[in-house]
Amino acid sequence: MRHTAALLVHPTGTPHVPGEISQPHFALPAVLAAAEPEPLKAALDAVWHALHTYGEHYPELLKEIRSVCAERADK
């Protein structure tokens, strides 16, 4: 069995994106990250990129993610 190391980085502040962005273009890395072969890495990277896409509204995305995870945990 092959093991690889993983590193989780947690920012202490709000993700910062200078100026206006094109959300569809900025979201592309989240879609690509979700296709990673390792499920945990794919999920974490996709959420990370999605948080940047949401910008200052990222708490809304985290709330939705928590809600979906709680629903799945109850099943």
PLY file of the C-alpha trace (Angstrom):
ply
format ascii 1.0
element vertex 75
property float x
property float y
property float z
element edge 74
property int vertex1
property int vertex2
end_header
0.00 0.00 0.00
1.37 3.40 -0.97
0.83 6.36 1.34
1.21 9.98 0.39
1.47 12.92 2.72
-1.17 15.61 2.76
-1.05 19.12 4.09
-4.13 21.13 5.02
-3.68 24.88 5.15
-6.34 26.89 6.94
-6.36 30.64 6.34
-7.02 32.82 9.35
-8.83 35.54 7.45
-11.21 36.18 4.61
-10.00 35.01 1.20
-8.87 38.15 -0.60
-9.39 38.74 -4.28
-8.41 42.21 -5.51
-10.99 43.90 -7.73
-13.84 42.34 -9.62
-13.51 38.85 -11.03
-15.29 36.71 -13.57
-16.84 34.06 -11.32
-17.28 31.45 -14.09
-13.59 31.77 -14.98
-12.52 31.89 -11.35
-14.58 28.74 -10.61
-12.81 26.62 -13.22
-10.01 25.51 -10.85
-12.69 24.16 -8.47
-14.13 22.01 -11.24
-10.69 20.74 -12.24
-9.76 20.06 -8.60
-12.91 17.96 -8.13
-11.60 15.58 -10.81
-8.46 14.68 -8.82
-8.06 10.91 -8.36
-7.73 11.14 -4.55
-11.23 11.90 -3.15
-10.15 13.79 -0.02
-7.67 15.97 -1.91
-10.26 16.57 -4.62
-12.88 17.66 -2.10
-10.57 19.95 -0.13
-9.07 21.57 -3.22
-12.49 22.06 -4.82
-13.85 23.73 -1.67
-10.73 25.90 -1.39
-11.13 27.20 -4.94
-14.89 27.60 -4.52
-14.33 29.73 -1.41
-12.14 32.07 -3.43
-14.82 32.24 -6.12
-17.44 33.26 -3.53
-15.15 36.01 -2.25
-16.59 37.95 0.67
-19.72 35.78 0.57
-17.77 32.62 1.41
-19.62 32.09 4.75
-22.78 31.35 2.73
-20.96 28.60 0.84
-19.56 27.10 4.05
-23.06 27.12 5.56
-24.40 25.23 2.53
-21.53 22.72 2.65
-22.15 22.10 6.36
-25.87 21.60 5.69
-25.26 19.04 2.94
-22.69 17.18 5.05
-25.07 17.08 8.04
-27.87 15.69 5.87
-25.60 12.94 4.54
-24.37 12.11 8.05
-27.96 11.60 9.22
-28.63 8.98 6.53
0 1
1 2
2 3
3 4
4 5
5 6
6 7
7 8
8 9
9 10
10 11
11 12
12 13
13 14
14 15
15 16
16 17
17 18
18 19
19 20
20 21
21 22
22 23
23 24
24 25
25 26
26 27
27 28
28 29
29 30
30 31
31 32
32 33
33 34
34 35
35 36
36 37
37 38
38 39
39 40
40 41
41 42
42 43
43 44
44 45
45 46
46 47
47 48
48 49
49 50
50 51
51 52
52 53
53 54
54 55
55 56
56 57
57 58
58 59
59 60
60 61
61 62
62 63
63 64
64 65
65 66
66 67
67 68
68 69
69 70
70 71
71 72
72 73
73 74
